[in-house]
Amino acid sequence: MDTNEALGALGISLPTPAYLAGLLIFGVIGFAAYRYGRKSSRPVATWGGVALMLYPYLVSETWLLYIVGVGVCAAIYLFRDR
């Protein structure tokens, strides 16, 4: 029995490389936004960074990961002066 088949029988599936890449990209962007928001006292950047770092734990679909990530990044950019 293959490892993937054994995991599948248990109801566990491994993430795709595209999902892992998105997780890494949005996690790094979130960490940078969090640090920037803390240093400049900008709550939108701070909480947007926290959201970017944590939302992948709630999203299991790759396409949804990228849509939500781009949306949060856009919100941080558009509301950066607040």
KOLTI-626465 format. One record per atom (N, C-alpha, C): residue number from 1; atom name; x, y, z. Coordinates in nm, 4 decimals, decimal comma. Each point is the difference from the previous one (the first is absolute). Layout:
N
ATOM   k  a     east    north       up
ATOM NUM CA        X        Y        Z
...
END
This chain:
82
ATOM   k  a     east    north       up
ATOM   1  N   0,0848  -0,1183   0,0000
ATOM   1 CA  -0,0848   0,1183   0,0000
ATOM   1  C   0,0893   0,1246   0,0000
ATOM   2  N  -0,0321   0,0943  -0,0851
ATOM   2 CA   0,0733   0,1256  -0,0118
ATOM   2  C  -0,0333   0,0910   0,1188
ATOM   3  N   0,0929   0,0882   0,0344
ATOM   3 CA  -0,0200   0,0912   0,1137
ATOM   3  C  -0,1197   0,0911  -0,0222
ATOM   4  N  -0,0126   0,0523  -0,1234
ATOM   4 CA  -0,1142   0,0878  -0,0290
ATOM   4  C  -0,1321  -0,0749   0,0098
ATOM   5  N  -0,0011  -0,1262  -0,0417
ATOM   5 CA  -0,1219  -0,0792   0,0110
ATOM   5  C  -0,0343  -0,0272   0,1464
ATOM   6  N   0,1028  -0,0259   0,0809
ATOM   6 CA  -0,0234  -0,0248   0,1419
ATOM   6  C  -0,0544   0,1246   0,0690
ATOM   7  N   0,0568   0,1168  -0,0337
ATOM   7 CA  -0,0504   0,1249   0,0570
ATOM   7  C  -0,1416   0,0290  -0,0483
ATOM   8  N  -0,0256  -0,0283  -0,1267
ATOM   8 CA  -0,1335   0,0200  -0,0552
ATOM   8  C  -0,1032  -0,0879   0,0676
ATOM   9  N   0,0391  -0,1217   0,0361
ATOM   9 CA  -0,0913  -0,0895   0,0701
ATOM   9  C  -0,0345   0,0540   0,1388
ATOM  10  N   0,0907   0,0767   0,0585
ATOM  10 CA  -0,0251   0,0610   0,1301
ATOM  10  C  -0,0739   0,1338  -0,0102
ATOM  11  N  -0,0219   0,0467  -0,1229
ATOM  11 CA  -0,0681   0,1276  -0,0197
ATOM  11  C   0,0937   0,1187   0,0020
ATOM  12  N   0,1295  -0,0251  -0,0162
ATOM  12 CA   0,1001   0,1072   0,0017
ATOM  12  C   0,0531   0,0180  -0,1414
ATOM  13  N   0,0063   0,1243  -0,0458
ATOM  13 CA   0,0584   0,0269  -0,1314
ATOM  13  C   0,1124   0,1027   0,0153
ATOM  14  N   0,1043  -0,0187  -0,0755
ATOM  14 CA   0,1135   0,0914   0,0054
ATOM  14  C  -0,0281   0,1227  -0,0854
ATOM  15  N   0,0493   0,1177   0,0405
ATOM  15 CA  -0,0218   0,1207  -0,0804
ATOM  15  C   0,0820  -0,0045  -0,1283
ATOM  16  N  -0,0501   0,0713  -0,1002
ATOM  16 CA   0,0701   0,0066  -0,1275
ATOM  16  C   0,1170   0,0978   0,0101
ATOM  17  N   0,0959  -0,0091  -0,0916
ATOM  17 CA   0,1104   0,0970   0,0008
ATOM  17  C  -0,0476   0,1446  -0,0185
ATOM  18  N  -0,1058   0,0210  -0,0768
ATOM  18 CA  -0,0537   0,1349  -0,0184
ATOM  18  C  -0,0560   0,0545   0,1309
ATOM  19  N  -0,0633  -0,0863   0,0791
ATOM  19 CA  -0,0533   0,0419   0,1299
ATOM  19  C   0,1142   0,0361   0,0939
ATOM  20  N   0,1043  -0,0828   0,0027
ATOM  20 CA   0,1145   0,0270   0,0868
ATOM  20  C   0,0713   0,1285  -0,0398
ATOM  21  N   0,0093   0,0262  -0,1307
ATOM  21 CA   0,0627   0,1241  -0,0469
ATOM  21  C  -0,0824   0,1208   0,0436
ATOM  22  N  -0,1324  -0,0074  -0,0146
ATOM  22 CA  -0,0865   0,1094   0,0430
ATOM  22  C   0,0074   0,0222   0,1493
ATOM  23  N   0,0060  -0,1084   0,0755
ATOM  23 CA   0,0125   0,0084   0,1447
ATOM  23  C   0,1274   0,0737   0,0387
ATOM  24  N   0,1088  -0,0334  -0,0652
ATOM  24 CA   0,1279   0,0645   0,0289
ATOM  24  C   0,0000   0,1467  -0,0432
ATOM  25  N  -0,0480   0,0275  -0,1191
ATOM  25 CA  -0,0005   0,1372  -0,0518
ATOM  25  C  -0,0846   0,0917   0,0883
ATOM  26  N  -0,1236  -0,0411   0,0293
ATOM  26 CA  -0,0882   0,0859   0,0792
ATOM  26  C   0,0424   0,0060   0,1462
ATOM  27  N   0,0653  -0,1039   0,0479
ATOM  27 CA   0,0533   0,0042   0,1360
ATOM  27  C   0,1120   0,1010   0,0143
ATOM  28  N   0,0895   0,0042  -0,0992
ATOM  28 CA   0,1106   0,0969   0,0029
ATOM  28  C  -0,0530   0,1421  -0,0160
ATOM  29  N  -0,0939   0,0185  -0,0918
ATOM  29 CA  -0,0601   0,1331  -0,0179
ATOM  29  C  -0,0722   0,0419   0,1281
ATOM  30  N  -0,0699  -0,0924   0,0629
ATOM  30 CA  -0,0701   0,0300   0,1248
ATOM  30  C   0,0953   0,0379   0,1114
ATOM  31  N   0,1118  -0,0705   0,0108
ATOM  31 CA   0,0985   0,0327   0,1027
ATOM  31  C   0,0589   0,1392  -0,0238
ATOM  32  N   0,0298   0,0311  -0,1270
ATOM  32 CA   0,0537   0,1324  -0,0326
ATOM  32  C  -0,1022   0,1096   0,0300
ATOM  33  N  -0,1266  -0,0238  -0,0344
ATOM  33 CA  -0,1049   0,0987   0,0284
ATOM  33  C  -0,0194   0,0177   0,1496
ATOM  34  N   0,0075  -0,1089   0,0740
ATOM  34 CA  -0,0133   0,0080   0,1458
ATOM  34  C   0,1131   0,0822   0,0603
ATOM  35  N   0,1218  -0,0262  -0,0426
ATOM  35 CA   0,1146   0,0757   0,0528
ATOM  35  C  -0,0105   0,1480  -0,0364
ATOM  36  N  -0,0389   0,0279  -0,1246
ATOM  36 CA  -0,0160   0,1382  -0,0440
ATOM  36  C  -0,1102   0,0701   0,0797
ATOM  37  N  -0,1113  -0,0690   0,0195
ATOM  37 CA  -0,1110   0,0591   0,0747
ATOM  37  C   0,0350   0,0274   0,1448
ATOM  38  N   0,0784  -0,0879   0,0619
ATOM  38 CA   0,0402   0,0211   0,1398
ATOM  38  C   0,0968   0,1175   0,0125
ATOM  39  N   0,0948   0,0101  -0,0935
ATOM  39 CA   0,0989   0,1082   0,0077
ATOM  39  C  -0,0611   0,1358  -0,0295
ATOM  40  N  -0,0974   0,0042  -0,0908
ATOM  40 CA  -0,0584   0,1278  -0,0385
ATOM  40  C  -0,1352   0,0274   0,0672
ATOM  41  N  -0,0410  -0,0846   0,0912
ATOM  41 CA  -0,1270   0,0148   0,0720
ATOM  41  C  -0,1187   0,0110  -0,0945
ATOM  42  N  -0,0067  -0,0909  -0,0957
ATOM  42 CA  -0,1111  -0,0039  -0,0949
ATOM  42  C  -0,0777  -0,1301   0,0205
ATOM  43  N  -0,1180   0,0115   0,0597
ATOM  43 CA  -0,0748  -0,1219   0,0340
ATOM  43  C  -0,0464  -0,0807  -0,1213
ATOM  44  N  -0,0268   0,0647  -0,1125
ATOM  44 CA  -0,0439  -0,0751  -0,1179
ATOM  44  C   0,1116  -0,0929  -0,0470
ATOM  45  N   0,1219   0,0501  -0,0043
ATOM  45 CA   0,1123  -0,0834  -0,0416
ATOM  45  C   0,0281  -0,1088   0,1034
ATOM  46  N  -0,0106   0,0333   0,1271
ATOM  46 CA   0,0264  -0,0976   0,1053
ATOM  46  C  -0,1003  -0,1148  -0,0058
ATOM  47  N  -0,1280   0,0311   0,0001
ATOM  47 CA  -0,1019  -0,1048   0,0003
ATOM  47  C  -0,0117  -0,0689  -0,1345
ATOM  48  N   0,0291   0,0715  -0,1073
ATOM  48 CA   0,0047  -0,0652  -0,1314
ATOM  48  C   0,1124  -0,1015  -0,0072
ATOM  49  N   0,1135   0,0344   0,0584
ATOM  49 CA   0,1117  -0,0939   0,0058
ATOM  49  C  -0,0333  -0,1227   0,0817
ATOM  50  N  -0,0674   0,0192   0,1122
ATOM  50 CA  -0,0425  -0,1131   0,0823
ATOM  50  C  -0,0976  -0,0880  -0,0793
ATOM  51  N  -0,0911   0,0635  -0,0709
ATOM  51 CA  -0,0963  -0,0757  -0,0811
ATOM  51  C   0,0710  -0,0805  -0,1085
ATOM  52  N   0,0987   0,0608  -0,0658
ATOM  52 CA   0,0735  -0,0716  -0,1040
ATOM  52  C   0,0777  -0,1186   0,0556
ATOM  53  N   0,0481   0,0119   0,1213
ATOM  53 CA   0,0752  -0,1104   0,0580
ATOM  53  C  -0,0905  -0,1128   0,0490
ATOM  54  N  -0,1237   0,0311   0,0382
ATOM  54 CA  -0,0852  -0,1007   0,0626
ATOM  54  C  -0,1077  -0,0605  -0,0894
ATOM  55  N  -0,0458   0,0707  -0,1030
ATOM  55 CA  -0,1131  -0,0514  -0,0762
ATOM  55  C   0,0284  -0,1301  -0,0744
ATOM  56  N   0,1239  -0,0328  -0,0391
ATOM  56 CA   0,0193  -0,1290  -0,0677
ATOM  56  C  -0,0396  -0,1215   0,0848
ATOM  57  N  -0,0050   0,0162   0,1307
ATOM  57 CA  -0,0439  -0,1105   0,0852
ATOM  57  C  -0,1497  -0,0256  -0,0128
ATOM  58  N  -0,0736   0,0963  -0,0513
ATOM  58 CA  -0,1443  -0,0130  -0,0139
ATOM  58  C  -0,0437  -0,0345  -0,1422
ATOM  59  N   0,0890   0,0153  -0,0968
ATOM  59 CA  -0,0327  -0,0193  -0,1408
ATOM  59  C   0,0688  -0,1269  -0,0499
ATOM  60  N  -0,0773  -0,0890  -0,0628
ATOM  60 CA   0,0591  -0,1245  -0,0478
ATOM  60  C   0,0121  -0,0071  -0,1518
ATOM  61  N  -0,0664   0,0867  -0,0720
ATOM  61 CA   0,0066   0,0006  -0,1456
ATOM  61  C   0,1056   0,0980  -0,0484
ATOM  62  N   0,0769  -0,0411  -0,0998
ATOM  62 CA   0,1097   0,0825  -0,0506
ATOM  62  C  -0,0513   0,1287  -0,0628
ATOM  63  N  -0,1041  -0,0095  -0,0812
ATOM  63 CA  -0,0508   0,1197  -0,0671
ATOM  63  C  -0,0527   0,1007   0,1017
ATOM  64  N  -0,0615  -0,0486   0,1071
ATOM  64 CA  -0,0518   0,0892   0,1030
ATOM  64  C   0,1141   0,0641   0,0794
ATOM  65  N   0,1081  -0,0746   0,0190
ATOM  65 CA   0,1183   0,0539   0,0679
ATOM  65  C   0,0525   0,1227  -0,0739
ATOM  66  N   0,0113  -0,0105  -0,1331
ATOM  66 CA   0,0532   0,1110  -0,0786
ATOM  66  C  -0,0977   0,1171  -0,0073
ATOM  67  N  -0,1292  -0,0273  -0,0124
ATOM  67 CA  -0,0973   0,1100  -0,0085
ATOM  67  C  -0,0057   0,0781   0,1306
ATOM  68  N  -0,0066  -0,0692   0,1121
ATOM  68 CA  -0,0049   0,0682   0,1300
ATOM  68  C   0,1316   0,0732   0,0252
ATOM  69  N   0,1129  -0,0615  -0,0326
ATOM  69 CA   0,1300   0,0631   0,0205
ATOM  69  C   0,0165   0,1281  -0,0804
ATOM  70  N  -0,0383  -0,0042  -0,1253
ATOM  70 CA   0,0084   0,1202  -0,0837
ATOM  70  C  -0,0966   0,1064   0,0519
ATOM  71  N  -0,1174  -0,0417   0,0458
ATOM  71 CA  -0,0969   0,0961   0,0541
ATOM  71  C   0,0506   0,0693   0,1256
ATOM  72  N   0,0606  -0,0752   0,0903
ATOM  72 CA   0,0526   0,0606   0,1226
ATOM  72  C   0,1191   0,0897  -0,0323
ATOM  73  N   0,0855  -0,0431  -0,0933
ATOM  73 CA   0,1125   0,0853  -0,0411
ATOM  73  C  -0,0504   0,1305  -0,0617
ATOM  74  N  -0,1044  -0,0088  -0,0820
ATOM  74 CA  -0,0580   0,1204  -0,0594
ATOM  74  C  -0,0583   0,0916   0,1073
ATOM  75  N  -0,0648  -0,0581   0,1000
ATOM  75 CA  -0,0568   0,0810   0,1081
ATOM  75  C   0,1099   0,0707   0,0789
ATOM  76  N   0,1082  -0,0700   0,0255
ATOM  76 CA   0,1125   0,0633   0,0710
ATOM  76  C   0,0558   0,1152  -0,0831
ATOM  77  N   0,0108  -0,0206  -0,1301
ATOM  77 CA   0,0544   0,1046  -0,0870
ATOM  77  C  -0,0961   0,1186  -0,0110
ATOM  78  N  -0,1279  -0,0278  -0,0186
ATOM  78 CA  -0,0968   0,1085  -0,0206
ATOM  78  C  -0,0229   0,0825   0,1257
ATOM  79  N   0,0065  -0,0637   0,1165
ATOM  79 CA  -0,0254   0,0696   0,1263
ATOM  79  C   0,1279   0,0205   0,0805
ATOM  80  N   0,1121   0,0167  -0,0685
ATOM  80 CA   0,1299   0,0108   0,0666
ATOM  80  C   0,0174   0,1290   0,0781
ATOM  81  N  -0,0780   0,1026  -0,0281
ATOM  81 CA   0,0162   0,1284   0,0673
ATOM  81  C  -0,0793   0,0070   0,1308
ATOM  82  N  -0,0663  -0,1059   0,0371
ATOM  82 CA  -0,0836   0,0015   0,1212
ATOM  82  C   0,0654  -0,0754   0,1108
END
